[in-house]
Amino acid sequence: MSLINFETPIDLTGFTIIVPSITVGNVPQLTVDLLITTLKLKKAGILWHSALVSSVGSDPFNSKITTPSTAAELYYNSNIKVAVIQFRSTFNVQRLGSFITDLSNSFTALKIDRVILLASLFDYELSNVQDKESIFYSSSTEINEELIENLRAKPLQQDEDGEVCTRGTGFAAKFYNILRTKVNCMLVVKYVSEGDNTLDAKKLLSQLFDIVNIKSGDYTVLIPESWTQLNDTPVLGIF
């Protein structure tokens, strides 16, 4: 069975795909939720792998839809050639290495043009509190200096071989180190606190628009329906 099971055949050649890592405050996942709703991404299929802990729930974007959501799903928009993977479960750590390798091979086979990995770290680890408004990054290709300045972006720590050695990014750093020799790849890290991280996600969304070269003025940021449950009662229909 293929790692990505498409509901309908689509050609992802030349796409930018955004992949969140499960890290502090779930900021990468929240950001991807905003991307899906704001860019009106369509569900393309699901991911299956023995590393993924199985989960099922109601549709996070439309409670009227009876089709359940699962542990990992793929969304896309052909007009702007952007796709995302959304994770709603955790991983079997012992099998995570094989998942990363298989997903990397899938990206190569699908002829993905660029991969952007998202991660978050605890802001108390920063030596300069003002850096909280910045993003930290590593890229397999050179980044425009103007973009770096606009984002107030700072490079992540790397070893002498050019591999990212920042700890705490979930699978993102390991995935980046594998991908960087195969495909145009960028790792983006934001420092945050635990708590209500919706504002962090909105900020990261704005920064991500700049990275992907999407004009934020062309879109109104839309809040996912599932976010109404963050501080409210759950959808009883799923129980």
FIZA-179213 format. One record per residue (C-alpha): residue number from 1; z, y, x; residue in one letter. Coordinates in pm, 1 decimal. Example, Ala and Ser with C-alpha at 12.3 -4.5 7.8 and 13.67 -1.06 7.14 Angstrom:
kolke	z	y	x	drenmar
1	780.0	-450.0	1230.0	a
2	714.0	-106.0	1367.0	s
***
This chain:
kolke	z	y	x	drenmar
1	0.0	0.0	0.0	m
2	-90.6	347.1	125.9	s
3	190.6	590.0	207.3	l
4	40.0	849.7	-30.7	i
5	-64.5	713.9	-368.9	n
6	-302.4	960.6	-532.4	f
7	-309.8	992.4	-910.5	e
8	-664.9	1124.5	-881.4	t
9	-886.3	1126.2	-568.9	p
10	-880.7	1461.8	-386.4	i
11	-1022.9	1579.4	-56.6	d
12	-756.8	1741.6	162.8	l
13	-993.1	1815.5	450.1	t
14	-910.3	2153.8	603.3	g
15	-587.2	2196.1	403.6	f
16	-261.2	2345.1	524.5	t
17	23.8	2116.2	422.4	i
18	387.6	2227.7	408.4	i
19	663.5	1972.6	459.9	v
20	1034.4	2049.6	406.6	p
21	1311.2	1877.8	598.4	s
22	1637.5	1802.7	418.5	i
23	1871.6	2046.2	589.8	t
24	2137.2	2314.3	529.3	v
25	2156.5	2442.1	171.8	g
26	1833.8	2258.7	83.3	n
27	1657.2	2586.3	161.7	v
28	1329.9	2412.8	259.0	p
29	1326.5	2220.8	-73.0	q
30	1407.6	2535.2	-272.9	l
31	1127.3	2719.9	-95.5	t
32	878.9	2444.0	-176.0	v
33	988.6	2455.4	-541.2	d
34	903.1	2826.3	-542.8	l
35	567.7	2753.1	-379.5	l
36	479.1	2494.5	-641.5	i
37	555.5	2724.0	-933.9	t
38	425.8	3048.5	-784.2	t
39	97.5	2907.8	-653.8	l
40	60.1	2682.8	-959.5	k
41	19.5	2370.6	-750.0	l
42	-88.8	2052.8	-927.0	k
43	70.9	1715.0	-872.7	k
44	-165.4	1493.4	-674.3	a
45	42.6	1181.4	-628.5	g
46	358.9	1025.3	-492.9	i
47	474.3	897.0	-158.4	l
48	615.8	549.4	-117.7	w
49	786.7	416.8	192.8	h
50	1078.1	188.4	265.6	s
51	1250.9	480.9	440.1	a
52	1271.6	678.7	115.9	l
53	1581.6	620.7	-95.8	v
54	1450.7	563.4	-448.3	s
55	1528.3	824.7	-711.5	s
56	1396.6	928.5	-1050.7	v
57	1458.9	1229.8	-1272.0	g
58	1304.6	1462.2	-1527.2	s
59	1014.7	1687.1	-1434.5	d
60	1168.3	1981.5	-1242.6	p
61	901.4	2226.1	-1359.3	f
62	858.7	2139.1	-1725.5	n
63	1134.0	1961.1	-1919.0	s
64	889.8	1888.9	-2203.1	k
65	687.9	1652.8	-1983.2	i
66	805.4	1293.4	-2011.4	t
67	657.1	1178.3	-1680.0	t
68	948.9	1144.3	-1435.2	p
69	971.5	1292.3	-1088.0	s
70	1035.4	1060.2	-795.1	t
71	1173.1	1070.7	-441.4	a
72	865.9	1228.3	-279.1	a
73	562.0	1391.4	-436.9	e
74	244.8	1568.1	-322.8	l
75	119.5	1892.3	-483.8	y
76	-192.5	2095.9	-406.3	y
77	-413.3	2393.7	-489.5	n
78	-779.3	2344.8	-396.8	s
79	-868.6	2713.6	-431.9	n
80	-642.9	2822.5	-145.4	i
81	-639.4	2483.2	33.0	k
82	-261.6	2453.9	36.7	v
83	-65.9	2134.8	-25.9	a
84	304.7	2056.0	-11.5	v
85	524.6	1750.3	-5.0	i
86	849.3	1777.1	-198.1	q
87	1142.8	1545.7	-124.9	f
88	1408.0	1490.2	-391.8	r
89	1598.6	1215.4	-215.7	s
90	1729.8	1126.3	126.0	t
91	1615.5	872.7	385.7	f
92	1720.9	540.4	528.0	n
93	1786.4	667.1	880.9	v
94	1703.1	332.4	1040.7	q
95	1351.0	350.6	896.8	r
96	1292.3	723.0	937.6	l
97	1101.1	679.0	1263.7	g
98	839.9	457.0	1100.7	s
99	808.5	703.1	810.5	f
100	736.2	992.4	1047.6	i
101	476.8	786.4	1234.0	t
102	308.1	671.8	912.3	d
103	303.4	1022.5	764.0	l
104	158.4	1160.0	1086.7	s
105	-118.4	899.5	1075.0	n
106	-184.5	986.0	709.5	s
107	-228.9	1353.7	794.3	f
108	-478.9	1261.9	1063.8	t
109	-671.6	1030.7	830.1	a
110	-678.2	1297.7	556.8	l
111	-815.0	1552.7	809.5	k
112	-534.4	1800.4	743.0	i
113	-607.1	2122.5	932.1	d
114	-251.7	2251.2	975.1	r
115	103.2	2126.2	917.6	v
116	397.2	2361.4	864.9	i
117	742.3	2204.8	884.2	l
118	1041.2	2383.9	729.2	l
119	1405.2	2343.6	829.6	a
120	1734.7	2532.2	803.7	s
121	2039.8	2553.3	1029.7	l
122	2395.4	2686.2	992.1	f
123	2405.3	3059.2	1063.7	d
124	2747.5	3035.8	1230.3	y
125	2564.2	2875.8	1523.5	e
126	2385.2	3204.8	1594.6	l
127	2507.3	3401.4	1895.4	s
128	2376.0	3723.5	1736.1	n
129	2441.6	3767.9	1363.4	v
130	2144.3	4005.5	1333.3	q
131	1914.3	3711.3	1403.0	d
132	1992.7	3575.0	1055.8	k
133	1707.0	3785.0	916.4	e
134	1465.5	3631.5	1166.7	s
135	1290.7	3299.8	1158.9	i
136	1274.3	3074.4	1460.8	f
137	958.9	2882.9	1536.2	y
138	760.6	2658.4	1762.7	s
139	384.3	2628.5	1737.7	s
140	131.2	2394.9	1893.9	s
141	-116.5	2683.5	1906.0	t
142	-82.8	3050.7	1995.8	e
143	50.5	3275.5	1718.7	i
144	-74.0	3627.4	1656.5	n
145	162.7	3878.2	1818.2	e
146	148.2	4109.5	1516.8	e
147	258.2	3824.2	1289.9	l
148	547.2	3741.1	1521.5	i
149	658.3	4103.4	1518.0	e
150	632.0	4133.7	1139.3	n
151	834.1	3817.3	1088.7	l
152	1085.6	3909.8	1358.5	r
153	1018.2	3555.3	1475.6	a
154	1183.8	3408.9	1782.2	k
155	1088.9	3092.3	1972.7	p
156	1294.3	2774.7	1939.8	l
157	1443.6	2617.4	2247.8	q
158	1209.9	2372.1	2421.1	q
159	1250.9	2132.6	2712.1	d
160	1031.2	2129.3	3022.4	e
161	775.9	1910.3	2843.5	d
162	737.3	2161.5	2561.4	g
163	924.8	1953.5	2304.3	e
164	1164.0	2123.0	2062.4	v
165	1521.2	2021.7	2145.8	c
166	1704.6	2214.7	1872.8	t
167	1948.5	1983.5	1694.2	r
168	2030.6	1982.0	1324.7	g
169	1679.4	2023.7	1183.4	t
170	1675.3	1685.3	1008.9	g
171	1350.8	1505.8	1088.6	f
172	1159.4	1833.2	1145.4	a
173	1194.5	1862.6	1525.4	a
174	1110.0	1496.2	1583.0	k
175	813.6	1518.5	1346.8	f
176	690.1	1836.1	1516.9	y
177	710.7	1677.8	1862.0	n
178	491.0	1391.5	1741.6	i
179	243.2	1607.3	1550.5	l
180	192.2	1886.8	1803.8	r
181	-50.4	1680.7	2014.3	t
182	-248.5	1559.8	1712.1	k
183	-290.4	1855.6	1477.4	v
184	-229.5	2230.1	1454.3	n
185	140.5	2232.2	1376.4	c
186	423.4	2485.2	1336.1	m
187	797.2	2435.5	1292.3	l
188	976.2	2715.3	1105.7	v
189	1356.8	2734.6	1103.1	v
190	1582.2	2971.8	908.4	k
191	1956.2	3013.6	967.7	y
192	2159.9	3016.3	645.6	v
193	2504.6	2955.1	498.8	s
194	2595.0	2683.2	247.3	e
195	2622.7	2801.7	-112.4	g
196	2375.5	2960.8	-350.3	d
197	2068.4	2964.9	-127.2	n
198	1811.4	3087.0	-379.2	t
199	1784.6	3425.0	-205.9	l
200	1729.4	3251.1	129.2	d
201	1449.4	3049.5	-31.1	a
202	1283.5	3361.5	-171.4	k
203	1298.5	3527.1	170.7	k
204	1154.2	3221.3	341.7	l
205	879.8	3208.5	77.0	l
206	779.0	3565.2	162.6	s
207	772.4	3481.3	533.7	q
208	576.4	3163.7	463.9	l
209	313.3	3361.2	273.9	f
210	255.4	3566.0	589.2	d
211	230.6	3253.7	804.4	i
212	-20.5	3085.4	571.0	v
213	-204.6	3416.6	525.5	n
214	-148.5	3438.9	150.5	i
215	-129.1	3789.1	6.4	k
216	207.1	3800.1	-169.1	s
217	85.3	4091.5	-382.7	g
218	-161.1	3856.0	-551.9	d
219	120.6	3643.3	-692.4	y
220	433.6	3692.6	-899.1	t
221	717.3	3473.9	-775.3	v
222	798.6	3229.0	-1054.4	l
223	1135.3	3054.0	-1079.9	i
224	1122.7	2675.9	-1139.9	p
225	1268.0	2560.3	-1469.9	e
226	1504.0	2325.5	-1285.5	s
227	1677.0	2625.3	-1125.5	w
228	1832.6	2708.6	-1460.6	t
229	2048.1	2399.5	-1408.0	q
230	2193.3	2519.3	-1076.2	l
231	2489.8	2679.6	-1252.8	n
232	2442.5	2537.1	-1600.0	d
233	2458.4	2210.1	-1790.4	t
234	2209.9	1933.0	-1702.6	p
235	1914.9	1826.8	-1916.4	v
236	2084.1	1563.1	-2131.7	l
237	1760.5	1386.0	-2206.0	g
238	1756.5	1223.9	-1860.8	i
239	2082.7	1035.7	-1920.4	f
***
